[in-house]
Amino acid sequence: MQKVAIVGAGVIGLSWARLFAEKGWSVEISDPRPDLQKIIDESFGGLPVRAAATLEAALDGADFVQEAGPERLDLKHELYATFAARTRPDVVLASSTSSLVPSAISEGNPAADRILVGHPFNPPQLIPLVEVVPGPATEQWAVDRATEVYAEIGKQPITLQKEIPAFVGNRLQKVFLDECVYLVQQGVVSAGDLDELVKASLGLRWATVGPFESNHLGGGPGGMRHLVEHVEAAYGTGPENYERLAARRDARTRAVSHALADEG
Ligand SMILES: NC(=O)c1ccc[n+]([C@@H]2O[C@H](COP(=O)([O-])OP(=O)(O)OC[C@H]3O[C@@H](n4cnc5c(N)ncnc54)[C@H](O)[C@@H]3O)[C@@H](O)[C@H]2O)c1
């Protein structure tokens, strides 16, 4: 049985613990919170999840480390110094951080080659995405191993080609939210109506096709050749291709709509 050390048992750490444990990993959690044992007893009945007496005990024999401690760089530096000293050189050290780039976390750390970001979306148990973000010092094997582990526990890892603060998902969300706030502040639309508008259009659409695929379909059977050659390479053109992609989009949109209607 493989072992993961989860460091930090807040909202994100506890969710990681469940994901790993449900997929058959042995989980040991380190967190100074005094109610750690109680939380584990209450939340993980029957699953192989244990409270570690010390950080070193959690790291002992770990095959993967998922850090989910507070979003403070000084504390992460301290934690990663211990991770580097107390884990095997083939063990990936992954941070759940929402904003800190891996090169900042691994600065001065002798294990920089195996430090990366594995950023989940909250709640990690329900939202599939994990952004795998390597820093300039992260080696490819560590990226491959993290991707393999996340896929094994049922996540959908997407690897960024280079680091950027706040990564991709939250950056997109921020731009979108800024415009939402602007439109409400300008009195163009009420906050409630804007939420309804998004749910009835973009939210539903983006659950089934991404922005590029959606624009490509918007170009009709001819695709977007005239606009974006890269999108064409990813999704293809021509009547058959168009029919297939449009049918898939429509089936998925119906499935999401029906599921939401069933929820009431
Ligand atoms: N909450 C979110 O929506 C979200 C989403 C994605 C990523 N993240 C990231 O995940 C990480 C954790 O976020 P969270 O929301 O779970 O925070 P949280 O405050 O709920 O949990 C942090 C936990 O770390 C513990 N902790 C403090 N010092 C520690 C130490 N020395 N060793 C081990 N644990 C220690 C705290 O006791 C607490 O239980 C952060 O880096 C955050 O940016 C958060």
The ligand as an SDF file (V2000), in Angstrom:
LIG
                    3D

 44 48  0  0  0  0  0  0  0  0999 V2000
   -9.6930   27.0120    0.5890 N   0  0  0  0  0  0  0  0  0  0  0  0
   -9.6130   26.9910   -0.7310 C   0  0  0  0  0  0  0  0  0  0  0  0
  -10.5770   27.2950   -1.4530 O   0  0  0  0  0  0  0  0  0  0  0  0
   -8.3290   26.5400   -1.3820 C   0  0  0  0  0  0  0  0  0  0  0  0
   -8.4060   26.0490   -2.7040 C   0  0  0  0  0  0  0  0  0  0  0  0
   -7.2380   25.5750   -3.2960 C   0  0  0  0  0  0  0  0  0  0  0  0
   -6.0160   25.6400   -2.6260 C   0  0  0  0  0  0  0  0  0  0  0  0
   -5.9630   26.1470   -1.3430 N   0  0  0  0  0  0  0  0  0  0  0  0
   -4.6510   26.1740   -0.6670 C   0  0  0  0  0  0  0  0  0  0  0  0
   -4.5730   25.0560    0.2030 O   0  0  0  0  0  0  0  0  0  0  0  0
   -3.7930   25.3980    1.3540 C   0  0  0  0  0  0  0  0  0  0  0  0
   -4.6300   25.1690    2.6030 C   0  0  0  0  0  0  0  0  0  0  0  0
   -5.7970   25.9570    2.5200 O   0  0  0  0  0  0  0  0  0  0  0  0
   -7.0640   25.6870    3.4740 P   0  0  0  0  0  0  0  0  0  0  0  0
   -8.1700   26.5030    2.8970 O   0  0  0  0  0  0  0  0  0  0  0  0
   -7.2400   24.2420    3.6920 O   0  0  0  0  0  0  0  0  0  0  0  0
   -6.5560   26.3920    4.8070 O   0  0  0  0  0  0  0  0  0  0  0  0
   -7.0450   26.1130    6.3130 P   0  0  0  0  0  0  0  0  0  0  0  0
   -6.7200   27.3510    7.0670 O   0  0  0  0  0  0  0  0  0  0  0  0
   -8.4240   25.5730    6.3250 O   0  0  0  0  0  0  0  0  0  0  0  0
   -6.0690   24.9220    6.7740 O   0  0  0  0  0  0  0  0  0  0  0  0
   -4.7020   25.1110    7.0360 C   0  0  0  0  0  0  0  0  0  0  0  0
   -4.3190   24.0820    8.0790 C   0  0  0  0  0  0  0  0  0  0  0  0
   -2.9040   24.1310    8.2430 O   0  0  0  0  0  0  0  0  0  0  0  0
   -2.6630   23.8720    9.6080 C   0  0  0  0  0  0  0  0  0  0  0  0
   -1.3000   24.2360    9.9790 N   0  0  0  0  0  0  0  0  0  0  0  0
   -0.8380   25.3710   10.5540 C   0  0  0  0  0  0  0  0  0  0  0  0
    0.4840   25.2680   10.7710 N   0  0  0  0  0  0  0  0  0  0  0  0
    0.8580   24.0340   10.3370 C   0  0  0  0  0  0  0  0  0  0  0  0
    2.1040   23.3230   10.3200 C   0  0  0  0  0  0  0  0  0  0  0  0
    3.2270   23.8670   10.7780 N   0  0  0  0  0  0  0  0  0  0  0  0
    2.1020   22.0620    9.8250 N   0  0  0  0  0  0  0  0  0  0  0  0
    0.9750   21.4860    9.3570 C   0  0  0  0  0  0  0  0  0  0  0  0
   -0.2180   22.1220    9.3470 N   0  0  0  0  0  0  0  0  0  0  0  0
   -0.2670   23.3810    9.8300 C   0  0  0  0  0  0  0  0  0  0  0  0
   -3.7400   24.6310   10.3400 C   0  0  0  0  0  0  0  0  0  0  0  0
   -3.8930   24.1390   11.6860 O   0  0  0  0  0  0  0  0  0  0  0  0
   -4.9450   24.3480    9.4630 C   0  0  0  0  0  0  0  0  0  0  0  0
   -5.6440   23.1940    9.9050 O   0  0  0  0  0  0  0  0  0  0  0  0
   -3.3460   26.8500    1.1590 C   0  0  0  0  0  0  0  0  0  0  0  0
   -2.0500   26.8750    0.6130 O   0  0  0  0  0  0  0  0  0  0  0  0
   -4.3810   27.3990    0.1800 C   0  0  0  0  0  0  0  0  0  0  0  0
   -3.8780   28.4460   -0.6180 O   0  0  0  0  0  0  0  0  0  0  0  0
   -7.0910   26.5830   -0.7110 C   0  0  0  0  0  0  0  0  0  0  0  0
  1  2  1  0
  2  3  2  0
  2  4  1  0
  4  5  1  0
  4 44  2  0
  5  6  2  0
  6  7  1  0
  7  8  2  0
  8  9  1  0
  8 44  1  0
  9 10  1  0
  9 42  1  0
 10 11  1  0
 11 12  1  0
 11 40  1  0
 12 13  1  0
 13 14  1  0
 14 15  2  0
 14 16  1  0
 14 17  1  0
 17 18  1  0
 18 19  2  0
 18 20  1  0
 18 21  1  0
 21 22  1  0
 22 23  1  0
 23 24  1  0
 23 38  1  0
 24 25  1  0
 25 26  1  0
 25 36  1  0
 26 27  1  0
 26 35  1  0
 27 28  2  0
 28 29  1  0
 29 30  1  0
 29 35  2  0
 30 31  1  0
 30 32  2  0
 32 33  1  0
 33 34  2  0
 34 35  1  0
 36 37  1  0
 36 38  1  0
 38 39  1  0
 40 41  1  0
 40 42  1  0
 42 43  1  0
M  CHG  2   8   1  16  -1
M  END
$$$$
